[in-house]
Amino acid sequence: MTRTDNARAAGAAYLIYFAAGIGSMAVGSSVPGASGVLTMMMPFCAIALGVTLYALTRDVDRDLAAFAMACRVVEAAPGNGELFFATGSTVFCYLLLRGRLIPVALAWLGFAASAFLVILLLAQAGGLFGGHTNWSSPVTWFVWLPLLVFELAFAGILLTKGVAATGKTA
């Protein structure tokens, strides 16, 4: 696949991932089977993101890109994948920033939001801020919302402009 194909596939995977996640919560048990189908789509999106983002960032640092891809694949496994999501996102954003693949301000937003999410998830695992991903905590929303903004903007850029050729390599 070309860089453009990978960028578009990643952008589409982000949007499908969001739609499936929100849809599965919105549908709940009101439409039998629908929530299950949407929930089953999400791991495939996580894997698609891991592979396509790896393809886009491997020229910056192949080892870090492989690590981030592995995090996105583990995120897809049943259970709590939030920490692997946040870690993979942090590393991918670092590579996007280092390679100057997307606008620098957007890459910084993604890096900072992802890194703060890693810290929040570790703190919640330790019992702080109401425990594991406590959505009633304003701290949780404060950290997750900037990442949502980053990912929606990033998906739009991937679909419309793609990524730049790497400016720096490992």
Residue, then its C-alpha position, 0 to 999 in steps of 0.5 A: m500500500t502507498r503512504t496515501d492508502n495507509a493514511r486514508a485507511a488509518g483515517a477511516a479506521y479512526l472514524i469507524y472505531f469512534a462510530a462503533g464505540i459510540g454506537s455500541m454504547a448508544v444502542g445498548s440492549s435496545v437493538p438485539g445483537a447490534s451492540g455486539v456487532l459494533t463491539m466486535m468491529m472495534p478490535f479490527c479497527a485497533i489492529a488496522l490502526g496499529v498496522t497503518l500507523y506503523a507503515l506511516t511512522r516506520d521510516v522515523d524509527r522502525d523499533l518504536a513504530a513496531f512497539a507502538m503497533a504492538c500496543r495497538v494490537v494488544e489494545a484489541a484483545p479482550g479486557n482493559g486495553e486503555l493503557f496499551f491504547a494510551t501508550g501506543s498513541t503516545v509513541f505514535c504521536y512522538l514519531l509523528l512529531r519527530g518525523r514532522l509528518i503532521p502539523v507540529a501543534l497537532a502532534w504535540l497535542g496528541f503526544a501530550a494528551s496521550a502521555f497524560l492519559v498514560i499517567l492518569l490510567l496508572a494513577q487510577a490503577g493505583g486507586l487515585f481519582g476514583g479508581h479504574t477509568n472513572w467517567s464520573s471524575p472530572v479529571t478523567w474527562f479533562v484528560w480524555l477530551p483533548l485526545l478525542v479532539f486530537e484523534l478526530a482532527f488527525a483522522g480528518i488530516l489522514l483522510t484529506k491530506g495524508v502525512a508528509a514525507t519524513g523530515k527526520t529519520a532514526 
